[in-house]
Amino acid sequence: MEGSPLAEARRLVVKVGSAVIRGDGGLCPERLAALAADLADLSREGREVVLVSSGAIAAAGGLLPAPPRNLEELQAAAALGQPELMRAWQAAFAARGVCTAQVLLTADDLAERTRYKNARATLERLLAWGAVPVVNENDTVMTEEIQFGDNDQLAALVASMIGADLLVVLSEADALYERDPRDDPAARPLRRVEAVTPEVLAMASDRPGSAGRGGMKSKLLAAAKATEAGVPMWLLPGRLERVLVRARKGEALGTFFPAKPRRYGGERLWLAQLPRPRGAIVVDAGAARALRQEGRSLLAVGVREVQGQWEAGSPVRVIDPEGELVGMGLCNYASDELRRIAGAPSSRLPELLGRQAPEEVIHRNHFALARDL
């Protein structure tokens, strides 16, 4: 690849799949050592590296009486394996003179604005200290409601959160193929994909890999999330010897997804990618048009219905009269207060609430349109 993205990136997130580092009955120390050596070289050059590593359950393999069969056993297996995974990475990087730090996250951590900012600040400080943060989903407390789904999604969100120059996904797959090569050995690899369209998604299987939850479809969804946030993604064959060195030298490997122009930053990017809405506000046609076409704030006079219960500052959906999603925003009012002022002109808000109150129900700076979610 001409002008290797890996050679040019100063801050990168590298995601390593379970199948890449799995060995017989646990982890493969030789593969961890080789990857740590290449990442340590990048770190010593002054590049900032965040490692998102799967493999906690794989690391527990030799410690389990039987393969885990349900959520409780998966959580317990993760609890056994996470220290082993971290110890393995710590030893591999220490042999190269690089310090590591463990960061465990859940989707709930990043869907709450204060915790999101705290996680970002922690990663920024670790990078400033020259450490390599090793990030993993906190599988021991995950539930269906709070999990990311797999570490592909977590890696894309971390890359977006810290403004990475590149997301590298090391997978057991060589690249994105026209069709699943497990079904069609004649399928050809695609070296560059400009956008993750429905047609591109149709090329991928959502079957998980041999050792993890994420299949190729998951990696494409991660690519869509990262590139929409202005971060390019490079899917590379993680089992290939010295894959990072070869990619850095410009060898044609894997599949590259170039970044799109970043529409939002800061809080609006967070809104577009992360929060779980606490409820919904149904607005009239005029308010929906003002939000969609004019970039204006939502006022109480345009509110027609309040659905759900929430506190002030919570993320909520905004819906038009036809039931179509307009976008997501942070509501300045608790749901009960909003019900009291719904449909009222701004001049009546102090009278209805008995206090001075913000004119905007949702300020335009705290709102992301549906087309960007």
C-alpha positions as CSV (number, residue, x, y, z in Angstrom):
1,M,0.0,0.0,0.0
2,E,1.5,3.3,-1.1
3,G,2.1,5.6,1.9
4,S,1.3,3.0,4.6
5,P,-1.2,4.4,7.1
6,L,0.6,2.6,9.9
7,A,3.8,4.4,9.1
8,E,2.1,7.7,9.2
9,A,0.0,7.2,12.4
10,R,1.2,8.9,15.6
11,R,-1.7,7.6,17.8
12,L,-3.2,4.2,17.1
13,V,-5.5,1.7,18.6
14,V,-4.7,-2.0,17.9
15,K,-7.3,-4.6,18.5
16,V,-6.2,-8.2,18.9
17,G,-8.8,-11.0,18.5
18,S,-8.9,-14.1,20.7
19,A,-8.1,-16.4,17.8
20,V,-4.9,-14.4,17.1
21,I,-3.4,-15.1,20.5
22,R,-5.0,-18.4,21.4
23,G,-2.8,-21.4,21.8
24,D,-3.4,-25.0,23.0
25,G,-5.4,-24.9,26.2
26,G,-4.8,-21.1,26.7
27,L,-2.8,-18.3,25.2
28,C,0.1,-18.6,22.7
29,P,3.1,-16.9,24.4
30,E,5.1,-16.8,21.2
31,R,2.4,-14.9,19.4
32,L,1.9,-12.5,22.3
33,A,5.7,-11.9,22.4
34,A,5.9,-11.2,18.7
35,L,3.0,-8.7,18.8
36,A,4.3,-7.0,21.9
37,A,7.7,-6.6,20.3
38,D,6.3,-4.9,17.3
39,L,4.0,-2.7,19.3
40,A,6.8,-1.8,21.7
41,D,8.9,-0.7,18.8
42,L,6.2,1.7,17.7
43,S,5.8,3.0,21.3
44,R,9.6,3.6,21.7
45,E,9.5,5.6,18.5
46,G,7.2,8.1,20.2
47,R,3.9,6.7,18.8
48,E,1.0,6.4,21.2
49,V,-0.4,2.9,21.3
50,V,-3.6,1.6,22.9
51,L,-4.1,-2.2,22.8
52,V,-7.6,-3.6,22.9
53,S,-7.2,-7.3,23.6
54,S,-9.7,-10.1,23.6
55,G,-8.7,-13.4,25.0
56,A,-9.8,-13.5,28.7
57,I,-12.0,-16.5,28.3
58,A,-9.4,-18.2,26.0
59,A,-6.8,-17.5,28.7
60,A,-8.9,-19.4,31.2
61,G,-8.9,-22.6,29.1
62,G,-6.6,-24.7,31.2
63,L,-8.2,-23.6,34.4
64,L,-11.8,-24.6,33.5
65,P,-13.4,-28.0,34.3
66,A,-15.5,-27.7,31.1
67,P,-16.1,-25.2,28.4
68,P,-18.5,-22.4,29.6
69,R,-22.1,-22.9,28.4
70,N,-24.1,-19.8,29.7
71,L,-23.6,-16.2,30.7
72,E,-22.8,-17.0,34.3
73,E,-20.1,-19.5,33.3
74,L,-18.7,-17.1,30.7
75,Q,-18.5,-14.4,33.3
76,A,-16.7,-16.7,35.7
77,A,-14.3,-17.9,33.0
78,A,-13.5,-14.2,32.2
79,A,-12.8,-13.6,35.9
80,L,-10.3,-16.5,35.8
81,G,-8.8,-15.6,32.5
82,Q,-8.5,-11.8,32.8
83,P,-5.6,-11.8,35.2
84,E,-3.8,-14.4,33.0
85,L,-4.4,-12.3,29.9
86,M,-3.1,-9.2,31.6
87,R,-0.1,-11.0,33.1
88,A,0.8,-12.4,29.7
89,W,0.7,-9.0,28.0
90,Q,2.6,-7.4,30.9
91,A,5.4,-9.9,30.7
92,A,5.6,-9.6,26.9
93,F,5.8,-5.8,27.0
94,A,8.1,-5.7,30.0
95,A,10.6,-7.9,28.1
96,R,10.8,-5.0,25.7
97,G,11.0,-2.3,28.4
98,V,7.5,-1.0,28.0
99,C,5.0,-0.5,30.9
100,T,1.4,-1.6,30.5
101,A,-1.9,-0.7,32.3
102,Q,-5.2,-2.5,32.5
103,V,-8.4,-0.7,31.6
104,L,-11.7,-2.6,31.9
105,L,-14.8,-1.0,30.4
106,T,-18.5,-1.8,29.8
107,A,-20.9,-0.1,27.4
108,D,-22.5,1.6,30.3
109,D,-19.2,3.2,31.2
110,L,-19.1,5.0,27.9
111,A,-22.8,5.7,27.6
112,E,-22.7,8.0,30.6
113,R,-21.0,11.3,29.8
114,T,-19.0,11.7,33.0
115,R,-17.7,8.2,33.0
116,Y,-16.8,8.5,29.3
117,K,-14.8,11.7,30.0
118,N,-13.1,9.9,33.0
119,A,-12.1,7.0,30.8
120,R,-10.8,9.3,28.1
121,A,-8.8,11.3,30.7
122,T,-7.3,8.1,32.1
123,L,-6.2,6.9,28.6
124,E,-4.7,10.3,27.8
125,R,-2.7,10.3,31.0
126,L,-1.4,6.8,30.5
127,L,-0.3,7.6,26.9
128,A,1.4,10.8,28.2
129,W,3.3,8.6,30.6
130,G,4.5,6.3,27.8
131,A,2.5,3.3,29.0
132,V,0.5,1.0,26.7
133,P,-3.1,0.8,28.0
134,V,-4.5,-2.8,27.6
135,V,-8.3,-2.4,27.2
136,N,-10.9,-5.1,27.4
137,E,-14.6,-5.3,28.0
138,N,-15.4,-6.0,31.6
139,D,-16.8,-9.4,30.9
140,T,-17.3,-10.4,34.5
141,V,-20.1,-7.9,35.0
142,M,-21.5,-7.8,31.4
143,T,-25.1,-8.5,30.7
144,E,-26.9,-8.5,27.4
145,E,-28.1,-4.9,28.1
146,I,-24.6,-3.5,28.9
147,Q,-22.2,-5.3,26.7
148,F,-20.6,-3.9,23.6
149,G,-21.2,-7.2,21.8
150,D,-17.5,-7.8,21.1
151,N,-14.2,-6.0,21.2
152,D,-14.4,-4.9,17.6
153,Q,-17.1,-2.3,18.7
154,L,-15.2,-1.4,21.8
155,A,-12.0,-0.8,19.8
156,A,-13.9,1.5,17.4
157,L,-15.4,3.5,20.2
158,V,-12.0,3.8,22.0
159,A,-10.4,5.0,18.7
160,S,-13.1,7.6,18.3
161,M,-12.9,8.6,22.0
162,I,-9.2,9.4,21.9
163,G,-9.0,10.8,18.4
164,A,-6.7,8.0,17.1
165,D,-5.0,8.4,13.7
166,L,-5.7,4.8,12.9
167,L,-7.5,1.7,14.1
168,V,-5.8,-1.6,13.4
169,V,-7.9,-4.8,13.8
170,L,-5.8,-7.9,13.9
171,S,-8.0,-10.9,13.0
172,E,-7.8,-14.5,12.1
173,A,-9.4,-13.4,8.7
174,D,-7.0,-12.3,6.0
175,A,-9.2,-9.5,4.7
176,L,-12.8,-8.7,3.7
177,Y,-13.7,-11.0,0.8
178,E,-16.4,-10.7,-1.8
179,R,-18.1,-13.6,-0.1
180,D,-17.3,-15.7,3.0
181,P,-14.2,-17.7,1.9
182,R,-15.3,-20.5,4.3
183,D,-18.3,-21.0,1.9
184,D,-16.6,-20.0,-1.4
185,P,-12.8,-20.6,-1.6
186,A,-12.7,-18.7,-4.9
187,A,-13.9,-15.5,-3.3
188,R,-11.4,-12.6,-3.8
189,P,-10.1,-10.2,-1.1
190,L,-10.9,-6.5,-1.2
191,R,-7.9,-4.4,-0.4
192,R,-9.7,-1.0,0.0
193,V,-13.4,-0.3,0.8
194,E,-14.4,3.4,0.5
195,A,-17.6,3.0,2.6
196,V,-19.5,0.4,4.5
197,T,-22.6,0.3,2.4
198,P,-25.5,-2.3,2.6
199,E,-23.9,-4.0,-0.4
200,V,-20.6,-4.3,1.5
201,L,-22.3,-5.6,4.6
202,A,-24.0,-8.3,2.4
203,M,-20.5,-9.6,1.5
204,A,-19.8,-10.5,5.1
205,S,-20.9,-13.4,7.3
206,D,-22.0,-12.7,10.9
207,R,-20.8,-16.1,12.0
208,P,-18.3,-15.6,14.8
209,G,-14.7,-16.5,14.5
210,S,-13.2,-19.7,15.9
211,A,-12.5,-18.1,19.4
212,G,-14.5,-14.9,19.7
213,R,-17.9,-13.3,19.5
214,G,-17.2,-11.0,16.5
215,G,-17.5,-12.2,12.9
216,M,-16.7,-10.2,9.8
217,K,-20.0,-8.3,9.9
218,S,-19.0,-7.1,13.4
219,K,-15.7,-5.8,11.9
220,L,-17.5,-4.0,9.2
221,L,-19.8,-2.3,11.7
222,A,-16.8,-1.3,13.7
223,A,-15.2,0.1,10.5
224,A,-18.4,2.1,9.9
225,K,-18.3,3.5,13.4
226,A,-14.6,4.4,13.3
227,T,-14.6,5.9,9.8
228,E,-17.7,8.0,10.6
229,A,-15.8,9.5,13.5
230,G,-12.8,10.4,11.2
231,V,-10.6,7.4,12.1
232,P,-9.5,5.1,9.3
233,M,-9.5,1.3,10.0
234,W,-7.1,-1.4,8.7
235,L,-8.2,-5.0,9.0
236,L,-5.0,-7.2,9.0
237,P,-4.3,-10.9,9.2
238,G,-3.2,-11.2,12.9
239,R,-1.7,-14.6,12.5
240,L,0.7,-13.5,9.8
241,E,4.3,-13.4,11.1
242,R,5.5,-9.8,11.6
243,V,2.2,-8.5,10.2
244,L,2.6,-5.0,11.7
245,V,6.2,-4.6,10.3
246,R,5.1,-5.8,6.9
247,A,2.0,-3.5,6.9
248,R,4.2,-0.6,8.0
249,K,6.5,-1.2,5.0
250,G,3.6,-0.9,2.7
251,E,2.8,-4.5,1.8
252,A,-0.6,-5.1,0.3
253,L,-2.4,-6.8,3.2
254,G,-5.9,-7.0,4.6
255,T,-8.5,-4.4,3.9
256,F,-8.2,-0.7,4.4
257,F,-11.2,1.6,5.2
258,P,-10.4,5.3,4.8
259,A,-11.9,7.8,7.2
260,K,-14.8,10.0,6.3
261,P,-14.9,13.8,7.0
262,R,-15.8,14.1,10.7
263,R,-19.1,15.8,11.1
264,Y,-19.1,16.1,14.9
265,G,-16.6,16.3,17.7
266,G,-16.7,16.3,21.5
267,E,-20.1,15.8,23.1
268,R,-22.0,15.6,19.8
269,L,-19.8,12.8,18.6
270,W,-20.4,11.0,21.9
271,L,-24.1,11.5,21.4
272,A,-24.0,10.2,17.8
273,Q,-22.2,7.0,18.8
274,L,-22.8,6.0,22.4
275,P,-25.7,6.9,24.7
276,R,-28.7,4.7,25.5
277,P,-31.7,7.0,25.4
278,R,-33.7,7.3,28.7
279,G,-36.9,8.2,26.9
280,A,-38.4,10.1,23.9
281,I,-39.8,13.5,23.1
282,V,-42.4,13.7,20.3
283,V,-42.3,17.1,18.5
284,D,-44.5,18.8,16.0
285,A,-43.7,19.1,12.3
286,G,-42.3,22.7,12.7
287,A,-39.9,21.7,15.5
288,A,-38.7,18.6,13.5
289,R,-38.0,20.8,10.5
290,A,-36.1,23.3,12.6
291,L,-33.9,20.6,14.0
292,R,-33.3,18.8,10.7
293,Q,-33.0,21.6,8.2
294,E,-32.1,24.7,10.2
295,G,-29.9,23.4,12.9
296,R,-31.9,25.1,15.6
297,S,-32.5,24.1,19.3
298,L,-35.7,22.4,20.5
299,L,-38.0,24.7,22.4
300,A,-40.9,23.7,24.7
301,V,-43.5,25.1,22.3
302,G,-42.6,22.4,19.8
303,V,-43.0,19.5,22.3
304,R,-46.2,17.4,21.9
305,E,-45.6,14.3,24.0
306,V,-43.1,13.1,26.6
307,Q,-42.4,9.3,26.8
308,G,-40.6,7.7,29.7
309,Q,-38.9,9.0,32.9
310,W,-35.5,10.7,33.2
311,E,-33.5,13.2,35.1
312,A,-32.3,16.5,33.7
313,G,-29.2,16.1,31.5
314,S,-30.2,12.6,30.2
315,P,-29.9,11.5,26.6
316,V,-33.3,11.2,24.9
317,R,-34.6,10.5,21.4
318,V,-36.6,13.2,19.5
319,I,-39.4,11.8,17.3
320,D,-41.4,13.6,14.6
321,P,-45.3,13.3,14.3
322,E,-44.9,10.4,11.9
323,G,-42.9,8.4,14.4
324,E,-39.6,8.9,12.6
325,L,-36.4,9.5,14.6
326,V,-35.1,13.1,14.3
327,G,-32.1,12.6,16.5
328,M,-30.7,12.3,20.0
329,G,-29.9,15.0,22.5
330,L,-29.3,15.9,26.1
331,C,-32.5,17.2,27.7
332,N,-32.2,20.2,30.0
333,Y,-35.3,19.2,31.9
334,A,-36.4,16.1,33.9
335,S,-39.3,14.3,32.2
336,D,-41.9,15.5,34.8
337,E,-40.9,19.1,34.3
338,L,-41.0,18.8,30.6
339,R,-44.6,17.5,30.8
340,R,-45.6,20.6,32.6
341,I,-44.2,23.0,30.0
342,A,-44.9,20.9,26.8
343,G,-46.3,23.2,24.1
344,A,-45.8,26.4,26.1
345,P,-44.0,29.4,24.7
346,S,-40.7,30.3,26.3
347,S,-42.1,33.4,28.0
348,R,-44.3,31.1,30.2
349,L,-41.6,28.8,31.5
350,P,-40.8,30.7,34.7
351,E,-44.5,30.9,35.5
352,L,-45.1,27.2,34.9
353,L,-42.0,26.0,36.8
354,G,-41.8,28.6,39.5
355,R,-38.2,29.4,38.6
356,Q,-36.0,30.7,35.9
357,A,-35.3,28.0,33.4
358,P,-33.3,27.5,30.2
359,E,-35.2,28.4,27.0
360,E,-34.0,25.4,25.2
361,V,-35.3,21.9,26.0
362,I,-32.4,20.6,23.9
363,H,-29.7,23.0,22.8
364,R,-28.4,22.5,19.2
365,N,-24.9,22.0,20.5
366,H,-26.1,18.9,22.5
367,F,-28.0,17.3,19.6
368,A,-27.0,14.8,16.9
369,L,-29.2,14.2,13.9
370,A,-30.5,10.7,13.2
371,R,-28.6,10.4,10.0
372,D,-25.4,10.6,12.0
373,L,-26.4,8.0,14.7
